[in-house]
């Protein structure tokens, strides 16, 4: 049993079902058997029988990871979608051809059918019945395409109606539609009244009009208040064909060229020929009464109506019999009338007929070739009647004692006419009907696309009032999906997309509600909202635009100055143009669109397809819409600019890189039940609450090598991510020395005056500012502090902003004391500016610098961080004195140190594994003695082979890694297994050892994700 779409996605999978407890099937219970791409073929089911599904999560851990199951979509889905859409277009052409003139069908249906057939073959075998459409090569729709004049053909006619005002009190039934006023004539139609109200208008002939007439519904007695506007459109569009009389009794075929202009094709046919081809006729003079006035036929003769003879091919499309009260069969004989008047058999068949007394049997399609007649013979199953006496209208009958063979003589009689009438349809009319039916079947399978709303949207005009609602007056013709809504707005807002029923009143019944996010501009919002035939799309709120009292298209809508709810009354209006357009698709077209945009069933894979992957155009609205449309939207490769991350990133996953306010926002690489932001902060919650400090104790990779700039370093990325929406903090600095490659300028700190390197602090290296020397940096900081050495002869340190007077001065003179904290020192500044820390009256040794960004009012508490990293350092480099300094500095806010040990690569230069283990233990002992609440470790990553030859004796990476892992495991250190990633072939190294920006980003993601999910 395939189980999918569970609220808890960990429960999805394949189960073995018995009377007792369900359990996971043997071939779908492990990481290996659930790997991404594994397919499941369902055989039975009320909805998904015969469908193929695939596991789309990458090796989920059963019981703990979400198991994503989606319909199998071929890898070349884009090509399939294109073919589906091509099939949709060709099918619509075919349907249009069968609705147009005889000439148009003859000219274009052949190519349409051929193209549609090829496309169908390319797409799906469900359209195999397309072969029957080949009959439509020369087909056209019966009853259309003939006009009294060419002017009438290229002019306008009534093609439909606008929104219906139902009225009340009418007589139920179907009635002839009357037309009054306007300028023109010739329209005809029918209307339906049900429940006393007008429900439907059908136009059967468009007529020719230059100004629209009015509908009259007086045929339904008592109907009051009913109305609808007549809609005009061109009778024959450019590229279509029509017939008109060119001389008495002679028809000419025309095509319509741009202009429009009627162009004579030169094709001519008599009116009789055209009617014979596209018309219908009925033969049979005897009234159908059955046993009432009729006598049962008891012989086996074949009875023919001579009037069934014609000079062109015809099809028997209907048969009416005087028959008994029990259904039965009748034998049909088609015979050619030879030159000597005898009959030769063409074909014969037996068909079932319904019970009488008037047995009407429509839907036939039996060819009667030119020069043939049709006869009927009883079978003995059921009773067939004749009417005694003279045959009406002076007509006669032919009969043969048995079915004719070749040149069989016939008998002529004018009495005792059999009760049967036949309806014959011209060859083109029949083929057109077959093509039309098949085209409709194809339309049902392939699907259609409907747009409800206004064309060429803009984002200017007037904002709609709060909660303002519009309901499009375009009912969906068949079940489908709202796959897109386009909205013009000039700012962010949240709107609600509804599916509603419109009831009498009119009032609405809300079927579904889906929130969407609007932004500045005309925004295309992909959706996957089911909508059934007869239902309407609607939208409310969000401040979308409208054009006040301007609606040149005259498109009507139902409106309400408020949100929609069940029973809400809406008003009909065509006063304004609203910058709204819905796209509704059905069939394969809908399936293809939803597969591309993350739907049907909605996989969420392409909901961000329209987001700018270059991070230039703001994608906040598209991300918000994706979050509303699917629980797990896929973030494709690229960088995406956001002002806020919807739902803190809940459900988003993939390789893409969102940036919120310019700061990297991490999402998991695969679908997860948790977002990384809340997940990471949750694992850090105790440290955040206690003002603990996350301290990176590392070598050159942890210091900065080789990120392109400070914010791109993985530890800075982690700090910024943890504090998104809180404060733009910098990790505390301890590497302030002015010497070596790794100067503080990399993190935006510069020096002036005379400076030198000291030997204290977490790194055994500090910066000593001589009298008048200074540290300087720029930013928006609410707190700036230092750790300094107090001692005899030391000077003081003045803190200033933008060159102003010192807002704080710290005196460093006194008895020797290490890592003294200067704060907390609030700057009183909210804007960015230039900070200077200047020594005066003597030197000042600084071992640490703290810069905390301006905290957003009402935001969560910050996660504090500190960097204690130095190039070439090993575990032994961090002796007790240096670790003690780091521990002291990490306690500046009252908390404790939470170390991240990212060492070991330099130990692999040749340090014996046992020594490495001893040195790690010494570091851990010192940290544990300081009551570090938790210790993290980042394992060294494998360098490229080229680095092996750079050191005497080569590297011993594997031996070192073994010792490091074993020691961490024995001491219960939470180890982040970044050594399980191939940084070399992933292009994550700058030169085979140090991370580039790609490596730093992936390292940050691995740290955040591992801590969030397992920390």
ZAMARGU-4260 file (C-alpha; in steps of 0.2 Angstrom, whole numbers, plus 5000, padded with zeros to 4 digits):
<rodrens>
0) 5000/5000/5000 | 5007/5017/4995 | 5005/5030/5008 | 5008/5048/5004 | 5003/5066/5008
5) 5003/5062/5027 | 5003/5077/5039 | 5018/5070/5046 | 5029/5066/5031 | 5040/5054/5040
10) 5025/5042/5039 | 5025/5041/5020 | 5031/5026/5012 | 5026/5008/5006 | 5017/4997/5019
15) 5012/4979/5020 | 4994/4978/5025 | 4986/4965/5036 | 4972/4963/5049 | 4984/4969/5062
20) 4997/4983/5062 | 5003/4990/5046 | 5022/4988/5044 | 5034/4995/5031 | 5037/4984/5016
25) 5053/4975/5015 | 5058/4983/4998 | 5055/5001/5005 | 5061/5002/5023 | 5080/5007/5021
30) 5090/5022/5015 | 5095/5012/5000 | 5078/5007/4995 | 5070/5024/4998 | 5084/5033/4988
35) 5079/5047/4977 | 5072/5042/4960 | 5065/5025/4966 | 5048/5022/4957 | 5032/5014/4964
40) 5019/5008/4951 | 5001/5008/4959 | 4989/4995/4952 | 4973/4999/4960 | 4965/5014/4969
45) 4950/5025/4968 | 4960/5040/4962 | 4978/5035/4957 | 4976/5018/4949 | 4989/5015/4936
50) 5000/5030/4941 | 5018/5030/4944 | 5026/5039/4959 | 5044/5042/4964 | 5053/5045/4981
55) 5060/5063/4979 | 5069/5064/4995 | 5088/5060/4994 | 5090/5044/5005 | 5079/5049/5020
60) 5082/5040/5036 | 5066/5030/5040 | 5057/5036/5055 | 5067/5053/5057 | 5067/5061/5040
65) 5052/5067/5029 | 5049/5055/5015 | 5043/5065/5000 | 5033/5055/4987 | 5028/5064/4970
70) 5020/5059/4954 | 5034/5053/4942 | 5038/5066/4930 | 5050/5061/4915 | 5067/5070/4915
75) 5062/5079/4898 | 5046/5086/4906 | 5049/5103/4898 | 5048/5094/4881 | 5033/5085/4886
80) 5024/5101/4892 | 5029/5109/4876 | 5021/5095/4866 | 5005/5095/4877 | 5003/5113/4874
85) 5006/5111/4855 | 4993/5097/4856 | 4981/5109/4865 | 4983/5122/4852 | 4981/5110/4837
90) 4966/5102/4845 | 4958/5119/4847 | 4962/5123/4829 | 4953/5106/4825 | 4938/5111/4835
95) 4937/5128/4828 | 4938/5121/4811 | 4923/5110/4814 | 4914/5125/4821 | 4918/5136/4805
100) 4913/5135/4787 | 4914/5120/4775 | 4928/5129/4766 | 4938/5132/4781 | 4937/5114/4787
105) 4941/5108/4769 | 4956/5120/4769 | 4963/5118/4786 | 4957/5103/4796 | 4968/5091/4787
110) 4984/5100/4792 | 4977/5103/4810 | 4972/5084/4812 | 4989/5079/4805 | 4998/5090/4817
115) 4988/5086/4832 | 4990/5067/4828 | 5009/5069/4827 | 5009/5079/4843 | 4998/5066/4852
120) 5009/5052/4847 | 5024/5062/4854 | 5015/5065/4871 | 5003/5051/4877 | 4995/5036/4871
125) 4979/5041/4878 | 4976/5051/4862 | 4976/5036/4851 | 4958/5039/4846 | 4965/5054/4837
130) 4965/5042/4821 | 4947/5044/4819 | 4949/5062/4817 | 4957/5059/4800 | 4939/5059/4794
135) 4939/5078/4797 | 4951/5082/4783 | 4938/5089/4772 | 4925/5092/4786 | 4916/5107/4792
140) 4902/5111/4804 | 4884/5107/4798 | 4873/5123/4799 | 4887/5136/4799 | 4897/5146/4787
145) 4883/5152/4774 | 4879/5170/4774 | 4867/5181/4764 | 4881/5193/4759 | 4900/5194/4761
150) 4898/5210/4771 | 4887/5200/4784 | 4901/5187/4785 | 4915/5199/4789 | 4904/5209/4800
155) 4898/5207/4817 | 4885/5195/4824 | 4878/5190/4841 | 4890/5176/4848 | 4885/5176/4866
160) 4879/5185/4882 | 4887/5194/4896 | 4883/5191/4914 | 4865/5184/4917 | 4854/5193/4929
165) 4843/5178/4933 | 4826/5187/4937 | 4812/5177/4945 | 4794/5171/4943 | 4796/5164/4925
170) 4788/5148/4918 | 4801/5134/4917 | 4806/5127/4900 | 4816/5131/4885 | 4810/5145/4874
175) 4814/5155/4858 | 4825/5170/4861 | 4818/5186/4854 | 4829/5201/4849 | 4824/5219/4849
180) 4833/5235/4845 | 4851/5236/4839 | 4856/5238/4821 | 4855/5222/4811 | 4845/5206/4810
185) 4846/5187/4808 | 4851/5182/4826 | 4842/5167/4833 | 4843/5158/4850 | 4835/5149/4864
190) 4835/5152/4883 | 4832/5141/4898 | 4822/5145/4913 | 4823/5134/4929 | 4816/5137/4946
195) 4808/5152/4939 | 4824/5160/4934 | 4835/5163/4919 | 4849/5151/4919 | 4856/5149/4901
200) 4856/5158/4884 | 4861/5149/4868 | 4864/5158/4852 | 4860/5147/4837 | 4863/5160/4823
205) 4873/5175/4825 | 4864/5186/4812 | 4873/5202/4806 | 4873/5218/4817 | 4883/5234/4818
210) 4875/5238/4835 | 4871/5225/4848 | 4852/5221/4850 | 4843/5218/4866 | 4837/5200/4872
215) 4819/5198/4876 | 4813/5184/4887 | 4794/5187/4886 | 4792/5169/4879 | 4793/5163/4897
220) 4777/5170/4905 | 4779/5179/4921 | 4798/5180/4920 | 4803/5197/4928 | 4820/5206/4931
225) 4830/5194/4920 | 4843/5203/4909 | 4859/5200/4900 | 4869/5210/4887 | 4871/5203/4869
230) 4890/5201/4865 | 4895/5205/4847 | 4910/5197/4838 | 4915/5195/4820 | 4906/5181/4811
235) 4921/5175/4801 | 4938/5179/4808 | 4954/5182/4797 | 4960/5165/4790 | 4942/5157/4790
240) 4931/5153/4776 | 4912/5155/4772 | 4900/5153/4758 | 4888/5166/4750 | 4877/5167/4735
245) 4886/5174/4720 | 4872/5172/4708 | 4855/5164/4708 | 4857/5147/4715 | 4876/5147/4714
250) 4887/5148/4730 | 4904/5154/4731 | 4918/5151/4744 | 4927/5165/4751 | 4941/5167/4764
255) 4944/5182/4775 | 4960/5191/4774 | 4967/5205/4785 | 4957/5221/4785 | 4945/5211/4786
260) 4942/5208/4767 | 4932/5194/4759 | 4943/5186/4746 | 4935/5175/4732 | 4943/5158/4731
265) 4935/5154/4715 | 4927/5138/4721 | 4908/5137/4716 | 4894/5125/4720 | 4876/5126/4718
270) 4865/5129/4733 | 4858/5111/4732 | 4876/5104/4731 | 4881/5114/4746 | 4866/5109/4756
275) 4868/5091/4751 | 4886/5091/4758 | 4882/5100/4774 | 4864/5098/4777 | 4852/5085/4783
280) 4836/5078/4776 | 4822/5066/4782 | 4813/5054/4771 | 4798/5043/4775 | 4780/5049/4772
285) 4771/5037/4784 | 4766/5044/4801 | 4774/5034/4816 | 4760/5028/4827 | 4766/5010/4832
290) 4751/4999/4836 | 4739/5013/4837 | 4732/5012/4819 | 4746/5001/4814 | 4747/4983/4809
295) 4762/4971/4813 | 4773/4967/4799 | 4774/4948/4798 | 4784/4945/4782 | 4803/4946/4779
300) 4803/4958/4764 | 4814/4973/4763 | 4805/4989/4762 | 4814/5004/4754 | 4809/5023/4752
305) 4813/5028/4734 | 4816/5046/4741 | 4831/5039/4750 | 4840/5039/4733 | 4853/5054/4731
310) 4866/5059/4719 | 4879/5062/4733 | 4886/5051/4747 | 4875/5052/4763 | 4876/5045/4780
315) 4861/5038/4790 | 4862/5048/4806 | 4845/5044/4813 | 4831/5031/4812 | 4813/5032/4818
320) 4802/5017/4819 | 4784/5012/4823 | 4789/4998/4835 | 4781/4988/4849 | 4782/4991/4868
325) 4797/4980/4869 | 4815/4984/4862 | 4821/4974/4848 | 4832/4974/4832 | 4830/4979/4814
330) 4840/4974/4799 | 4846/4989/4788 | 4850/4985/4769 | 4858/4998/4758 | 4857/4994/4739
335) 4863/5002/4723 | 4850/5007/4710 | 4856/5000/4694 | 4853/5007/4677 | 4839/4995/4673
340) 4831/4999/4690 | 4836/4983/4698 | 4845/4983/4715 | 4862/4977/4720 | 4867/4974/4738
345) 4880/4987/4745 | 4879/4983/4763 | 4868/4977/4777 | 4868/4976/4796 | 4857/4974/4811
350) 4855/4987/4824 | 4846/4987/4841 | 4831/4999/4842 | 4822/5005/4857 | 4804/5002/4862
355) 4790/5011/4853 | 4777/5016/4849 | 4789/5029/4842 | 4806/5021/4842 | 4819/5035/4840
360) 4837/5029/4837 | 4849/5044/4834 | 4868/5044/4834 | 4870/5032/4819 | 4883/5035/4806
365) 4880/5022/4791 | 4887/5027/4774 | 4874/5027/4760 | 4884/5029/4744 | 4878/5040/4730
370) 4865/5031/4719 | 4859/5020/4733 | 4843/5018/4743 | 4840/5011/4761 | 4828/4998/4766
375) 4823/4990/4782 | 4819/4972/4786 | 4811/4964/4802 | 4821/4952/4812 | 4808/4945/4823
380) 4815/4953/4838 | 4802/4965/4843 | 4787/4971/4833 | 4787/4983/4818 | 4771/4991/4811
385) 4765/4997/4794 | 4750/5008/4791 | 4736/5000/4780 | 4730/5010/4765 | 4737/5023/4753
390) 4754/5030/4756 | 4753/5048/4760 | 4758/5062/4748 | 4756/5050/4733 | 4772/5042/4737
395) 4777/5024/4734 | 4787/5011/4742 | 4799/4998/4734 | 4801/4981/4742 | 4811/4964/4738
400) 4806/4948/4746 | 4824/4945/4753 | 4839/4956/4754 | 4845/4959/4736 | 4861/4951/4729
405) 4865/4958/4711 | 4852/4965/4699 | 4838/4959/4710 | 4821/4965/4704 | 4810/4976/4715
410) 4792/4978/4717 | 4783/4995/4718 | 4768/4998/4729 | 4758/5014/4734 | 4749/5005/4748
415) 4753/4999/4766 | 4768/5010/4770 | 4780/5003/4783 | 4782/5015/4798 | 4800/5021/4797
420) 4808/5038/4794 | 4827/5040/4790 | 4837/5056/4793 | 4852/5058/4781 | 4866/5070/4784
425) 4878/5076/4770 | 4895/5069/4770 | 4904/5084/4776 | 4891/5087/4789 | 4893/5070/4796
430) 4912/5070/4796 | 4912/5087/4804 | 4901/5080/4818 | 4912/5066/4820 | 4927/5077/4820
435) 4918/5089/4832 | 4914/5075/4844 | 4932/5068/4843 | 4939/5086/4845 | 4929/5088/4861
440) 4935/5071/4867 | 4953/5077/4864 | 4949/5094/4872 | 4943/5084/4888 | 4960/5074/4888
445) 4972/5087/4882 | 4963/5101/4892 | 4960/5120/4889 | 4967/5136/4895 | 4955/5150/4901
450) 4960/5167/4906 | 4947/5177/4917 | 4951/5195/4920 | 4959/5210/4911 | 4972/5210/4897
455) 4989/5219/4898 | 4989/5222/4916 | 4998/5238/4924 | 5003/5242/4942 | 4997/5260/4941
460) 4980/5267/4945 | 4970/5268/4962 | 4973/5255/4976 | 4957/5245/4980 | 4951/5248/4998
465) 4955/5235/5011 | 4948/5218/5009 | 4939/5224/4993 | 4933/5208/4983 | 4930/5205/4965
470) 4922/5189/4958 | 4925/5186/4939 | 4909/5182/4930 | 4918/5168/4920 | 4912/5151/4926
475) 4924/5137/4923 | 4917/5126/4909 | 4925/5110/4916 | 4935/5104/4931 | 4952/5111/4932
480) 4965/5121/4942 | 4968/5139/4944 | 4987/5138/4939 | 4991/5157/4940 | 4985/5174/4945
485) 4993/5190/4938 | 4991/5205/4949 | 4996/5223/4947 | 5001/5232/4963 | 5013/5245/4969
490) 5018/5238/4985 | 5018/5223/4996 | 5002/5216/5002 | 4993/5200/5006 | 4978/5195/4996
495) 4966/5180/4996 | 4962/5170/4981 | 4945/5162/4982 | 4935/5148/4973 | 4917/5152/4975
500) 4900/5147/4969 | 4888/5160/4964 | 4870/5158/4970 | 4854/5167/4968 | 4854/5185/4974
505) 4868/5185/4969 | 4877/5178/4984 | 4893/5168/4985 | 4897/5151/4994 | 4916/5151/4997
510) 4924/5134/4992 | 4942/5137/4996 | 4954/5152/5001 | 4972/5153/4997 | 4983/5168/5003
515) 4995/5175/4991 | 5008/5189/4993 | 5009/5204/4981 | 5023/5216/4978 | 5027/5231/4967
520) 5024/5228/4949 | 5013/5216/4939 | 5017/5199/4948 | 5014/5182/4941 | 5009/5171/4955
525) 5009/5152/4952 | 4995/5142/4960 | 4988/5125/4960 | 4970/5127/4966 | 4957/5115/4961
530) 4941/5123/4954 | 4926/5113/4947 | 4914/5116/4933 | 4903/5131/4936 | 4913/5139/4950
535) 4921/5156/4949 | 4939/5163/4953 | 4939/5178/4965 | 4952/5189/4975 | 4951/5200/4990
540) 4963/5212/4999 | 4981/5216/4996 | 4978/5233/4989 | 4979/5228/4970 | 4976/5242/4957
545) 4960/5247/4948 | 4956/5260/4935 | 4942/5271/4942 | 4927/5272/4930 | 4938/5266/4916
550) 4934/5249/4908 | 4936/5250/4889 | 4934/5231/4888 | 4917/5231/4897 | 4922/5216/4907
555) 4910/5213/4921 | 4913/5207/4938 | 4904/5204/4954 | 4911/5216/4968 | 4910/5218/4987
560) 4917/5231/4998 | 4923/5218/5010 | 4930/5201/5012 | 4920/5186/5005 | 4911/5174/5016
565) 4897/5161/5014 | 4881/5170/5010 | 4890/5187/5006 | 4880/5197/4993 | 4890/5203/4978
570) 4884/5217/4966 | 4886/5216/4947 | 4897/5230/4940 | 4907/5234/4924 | 4912/5252/4930
575) 4930/5249/4933 | 4945/5239/4926 | 4954/5229/4939 | 4972/5224/4937 | 4968/5205/4940
580) 4969/5190/4928 | 4967/5172/4933 | 4973/5157/4922 | 4963/5141/4923 | 4969/5126/4915
585) 4961/5108/4913 | 4967/5091/4908 | 4985/5087/4902 | 4988/5106/4900 | 4984/5108/4919
590) 4995/5093/4923 | 5009/5100/4913 | 5008/5117/4921 | 5006/5111/4938 | 5021/5099/4936
595) 5032/5114/4930 | 5026/5125/4944 | 5026/5113/4958 | 5008/5106/4957 | 4997/5091/4952
600) 5000/5084/4964 | 5009/5099/4969 | 5028/5094/4971 | 5034/5112/4974 | 5048/5110/4962
605) 5045/5125/4951 | 5036/5138/4962 | 5052/5149/4962 | 5055/5148/4943 | 5051/5166/4941
610) 5062/5172/4955 | 5077/5182/4949 | 5092/5170/4952 | 5105/5184/4951 | 5098/5193/4966
615) 5094/5209/4958 | 5075/5209/4957 | 5067/5207/4974 | 5059/5189/4976 | 5050/5191/4992
620) 5033/5190/4985 | 5037/5175/4975 | 5044/5166/4990 | 5029/5171/5000 | 5017/5164/4986
625) 5028/5148/4986 | 5026/5146/5004 | 5007/5148/5003 | 5006/5136/4989 | 5016/5121/4995
630) 5023/5115/5011 | 5040/5111/5004 | 5045/5124/4990 | 5061/5120/4981 | 5074/5133/4980
635) 5084/5131/4963 | 5102/5136/4961 | 5105/5155/4961 | 5105/5170/4973 | 5089/5177/4978
640) 5086/5194/4986 | 5073/5195/5000 | 5067/5208/5012 | 5060/5194/5023 | 5060/5175/5023
645) 5042/5169/5024 | 5038/5158/5039 | 5056/5159/5045 | 5060/5147/5030 | 5048/5133/5035
650) 5048/5120/5021 | 5060/5128/5009 | 5074/5117/5003 | 5087/5116/4989 | 5104/5122/4983
655) 5098/5140/4981 | 5105/5154/4992 | 5092/5167/4998 | 5098/5183/5005 | 5088/5193/5018
660) 5093/5211/5018 | 5109/5206/5010 | 5113/5192/5024 | 5114/5174/5019 | 5098/5164/5024
665) 5102/5145/5024 | 5089/5132/5019 | 5092/5113/5020 | 5098/5104/5005 | 5083/5092/5006
670) 5065/5093/5013 | 5064/5094/5032 | 5051/5096/5045 | 5061/5110/5052 | 5068/5127/5046
675) 5086/5129/5049 | 5084/5147/5057 | 5072/5141/5071 | 5081/5124/5072 | 5098/5131/5075
680) 5092/5145/5087 | 5083/5131/5096 | 5098/5121/5099 | 5107/5137/5104 | 5093/5142/5116
685) 5101/5139/5132 | 5117/5148/5127 | 5107/5163/5120 | 5097/5163/5137 | 5113/5163/5147
690) 5123/5175/5137 | 5136/5161/5133 | 5148/5165/5118 | 5150/5153/5104 | 5169/5154/5102
695) 5179/5148/5086 | 5196/5141/5091 | 5204/5137/5075 | 5219/5139/5063 | 5221/5149/5047
700) 5205/5142/5040 | 5195/5148/5055 | 5204/5165/5055 | 5199/5170/5037 | 5209/5160/5024
705) 5204/5162/5010 | 5187/5170/5010 | 5185/5185/4998 | 5180/5196/5013 | 5175/5195/5031
710) 5156/5193/5029 | 5159/5178/5017 | 5169/5168/5030 | 5159/5153/5037 | 5159/5159/5055
715) 5153/5176/5050 | 5139/5168/5040 | 5134/5158/5055 | 5134/5173/5066 | 5124/5184/5054
720) 5111/5170/5050 | 5108/5167/5069 | 5105/5185/5071 | 5094/5189/5056 | 5080/5201/5061
725) 5089/5204/5077 | 5106/5213/5075 | 5121/5214/5063 | 5134/5209/5075 | 5152/5205/5071
730) 5161/5190/5079 | 5172/5196/5093 | 5190/5199/5087 | 5206/5193/5096 | 5218/5193/5081
735) 5222/5212/5081 | 5241/5211/5079 | 5247/5222/5065 | 5259/5209/5059 | 5258/5194/5047
740) 5247/5190/5032 | 5231/5190/5043 | 5229/5209/5048 | 5213/5215/5056 | 5210/5226/5041
745) 5201/5210/5033 | 5187/5213/5046 | 5187/5231/5044 | 5198/5237/5058 | 5213/5248/5054
750) 5227/5256/5064 | 5235/5273/5064 | 5250/5279/5074 | 5263/5267/5082 | 5258/5250/5085
755) 5267/5234/5090 | 5263/5216/5094 | 5261/5209/5112 | 5261/5192/5119 | 5245/5190/5128
760) 5227/5186/5124 | 5219/5170/5117 | 5231/5169/5103 | 5247/5174/5113 | 5247/5189/5102
765) 5239/5206/5105 | 5240/5224/5098 | 5249/5237/5108 | 5244/5255/5104 | 5257/5268/5108
770) 5252/5285/5115 | 5241/5293/5101 | 5239/5277/5091 | 5222/5271/5087 | 5210/5257/5081
775) 5197/5263/5068 | 5182/5255/5060 | 5165/5259/5052 | 5148/5253/5056 | 5132/5254/5065
780) 5135/5248/5083 | 5126/5250/5099 | 5140/5243/5109 | 5159/5244/5107 | 5171/5236/5120
785) 5188/5229/5122 | 5197/5217/5133 | 5214/5225/5138 | 5228/5222/5150 | 5229/5233/5165
790) 5246/5237/5171 | 5258/5249/5178 | 5263/5263/5166 | 5248/5259/5155 | 5238/5274/5147
795) 5220/5276/5144 | 5208/5272/5129 | 5196/5285/5122 | 5181/5279/5113 | 5174/5292/5100
800) 5161/5292/5086 | 5163/5302/5070 | 5178/5312/5076 | 5168/5319/5091 | 5173/5320/5109
805) 5176/5304/5118 | 5159/5296/5124 | 5169/5284/5135 | 5187/5283/5142 | 5195/5268/5150
810) 5210/5269/5161 | 5222/5254/5159 | 5234/5259/5173 | 5235/5249/5189 | 5241/5232/5195
815) 5243/5219/5182 | 5227/5211/5177 | 5224/5202/5161 | 5209/5203/5149 | 5200/5217/5158
820) 5182/5221/5151 | 5179/5239/5146 | 5160/5238/5146 | 5147/5237/5143 | 5149/5253/5133
825) 5134/5259/5124 | 5138/5270/5110 | 5121/5279/5109 | 5121/5278/5090 | 5109/5270/5078
830) 5116/5275/5062 | 5132/5270/5054 | 5148/5280/5057 | 5166/5280/5061 | 5173/5274/5077
835) 5190/5277/5084 | 5198/5270/5100 | 5214/5280/5104 | 5227/5277/5117 | 5232/5292/5127
840) 5245/5295/5142 | 5254/5279/5138 | 5252/5263/5128 | 5237/5252/5129 | 5237/5233/5126
845) 5221/5226/5118 | 5218/5208/5117 | 5200/5208/5111 | 5187/5219/5102 | 5168/5218/5103
850) 5156/5226/5091 | 5138/5223/5093 | 5125/5229/5080 | 5110/5240/5084 | 5097/5228/5090
855) 5080/5229/5082 | 5066/5234/5095 | 5056/5219/5101 | 5067/5206/5092 | 5073/5190/5100
860) 5089/5190/5110 | 5106/5188/5101 | 5118/5174/5099 | 5135/5180/5104 | 5151/5174/5095
865) 5170/5176/5097 | 5184/5171/5085 | 5201/5165/5093 | 5210/5159/5077 | 5227/5160/5071
870) 5236/5154/5055 | 5247/5138/5057 | 5240/5134/5075 | 5238/5117/5081 | 5230/5109/5097
875) 5246/5112/5106 | 5246/5131/5102 | 5231/5133/5113 | 5240/5131/5130 | 5232/5134/5146
880) 5236/5153/5147 | 5228/5156/5130 | 5213/5145/5133 | 5210/5154/5149 | 5211/5171/5141
885) 5198/5165/5128 | 5187/5158/5143 | 5188/5175/5152 | 5184/5185/5136 | 5169/5174/5132
890) 5162/5178/5149 | 5160/5197/5146 | 5141/5196/5146 | 5140/5184/5161 | 5139/5168/5151
895) 5152/5154/5148 | 5162/5149/5133 | 5154/5137/5120 | 5170/5132/5110 | 5170/5126/5092
900) 5187/5117/5090 | 5192/5118/5071 | 5210/5112/5072 | 5219/5097/5066 | 5225/5100/5048
905) 5242/5108/5054 | 5244/5093/5067 | 5243/5081/5052 | 5260/5089/5045 | 5269/5075/5055
910) 5263/5075/5073 | 5261/5058/5079 | 5243/5052/5081 | 5246/5048/5100 | 5253/5065/5103
915) 5238/5073/5094 | 5226/5064/5105 | 5236/5070/5120 | 5235/5088/5115 | 5217/5087/5111
920) 5214/5080/5128 | 5223/5094/5136 | 5212/5107/5127 | 5197/5098/5132 | 5202/5096/5150
925) 5205/5115/5151 | 5188/5119/5143 | 5179/5106/5154 | 5187/5114/5170 | 5180/5130/5165
930) 5162/5122/5165 | 5160/5125/5146 | 5142/5119/5144 | 5145/5111/5127 | 5159/5108/5115
935) 5158/5107/5097 | 5171/5101/5085 | 5174/5104/5066 | 5185/5090/5059 | 5199/5094/5047
940) 5195/5091/5029 | 5205/5081/5016 | 5217/5093/5007 | 5222/5090/4988 | 5236/5078/4984
945) 5247/5093/4978 | 5249/5098/4996 | 5257/5082/5001 | 5273/5087/4993 | 5274/5104/5001
950) 5279/5096/5018 | 5294/5086/5023 | 5288/5068/5024 | 5271/5072/5016 | 5255/5073/5025
955) 5247/5060/5037 | 5229/5066/5035 | 5221/5049/5038 | 5231/5044/5053 | 5228/5061/5061
960) 5210/5061/5057 | 5208/5044/5065 | 5216/5050/5081 | 5205/5066/5081 | 5189/5057/5079
965) 5193/5043/5092 | 5197/5056/5105 | 5182/5067/5101 | 5171/5051/5102 | 5178/5045/5118
970) 5175/5063/5126 | 5157/5064/5119 | 5161/5080/5109 | 5148/5084/5096 | 5157/5082/5080
975) 5152/5091/5064 | 5157/5078/5051 | 5163/5090/5037 | 5176/5078/5033 | 5162/5068/5025
980) 5161/5080/5010 | 5173/5081/4995 | 5179/5099/4996 | 5192/5095/4982 | 5180/5090/4968
985) 5166/5101/4974 | 5178/5116/4969 | 5177/5122/4987 | 5195/5125/4990 | 5205/5140/4984
990) 5221/5131/4982 | 5218/5114/4988 | 5218/5117/5007 | 5209/5134/5012 | 5191/5137/5008
995) 5186/5149/4994 | 5169/5157/4996 | 5160/5142/4990 | 5169/5131/5003 | 5165/5144/5017
1000) 5146/5144/5012 | 5145/5125/5012 | 5154/5124/5028 | 5142/5136/5036 | 5128/5126/5029
1005) 5134/5110/5036 | 5138/5117/5053 | 5120/5125/5054 | 5111/5110/5047 | 5120/5098/5058
1010) 5118/5108/5074 | 5100/5112/5070 | 5095/5093/5067 | 5107/5084/5078 | 5114/5097/5090
</rodrens>
